[in-house]
């Protein structure tokens, strides 16, 4: 199972009496804003490349500088976006019969693992605010003992799964 591999790859193992109830990946909407920024900067790089070609006959040295600037911008945004996608694709919520484990990794920058044990957890709340979150079925999970988990697919269903695993449903 994929969740066992991910838990094993992070160096964390489950006790033999702990079973995985559900694994929830983050919603794809998380990538929309960075994609828009990427496309905007890509368009700027394209305009600068076109400008470098147009002014090449009149101001050769300025054209070379604009070309180097646009090529550097293109290289930087392309690799930066790739690293962002690679790092952000490693976030997930694992629900077991004893606890909730939230893994959030950003490649080379941050590795977080939040644990919410059921014996200390009193409340789990799901939130979907706004038209977009309700249409696309995503929201956040809020716990009484820590930070919230954003971009959760079907947060009402996940909160219900957590309450069932806690034996409170």
Protein Blocks (a to p, Z undefined) as FASTA:
>chain_A
ZZlmmmmmnopacdfkbccfbdcdddfklmmmmmmmmmmmmmmmmmmmmmmmmmmmmmmm
lmmmmmmmmmmmmmmmmmmmmmmmmmmmmgccdddfkbccdddddehkbccdddddfklp
mbdcdddedjklmmnopaddddfkbccdehiahkllmmmmmmmmnopZZ
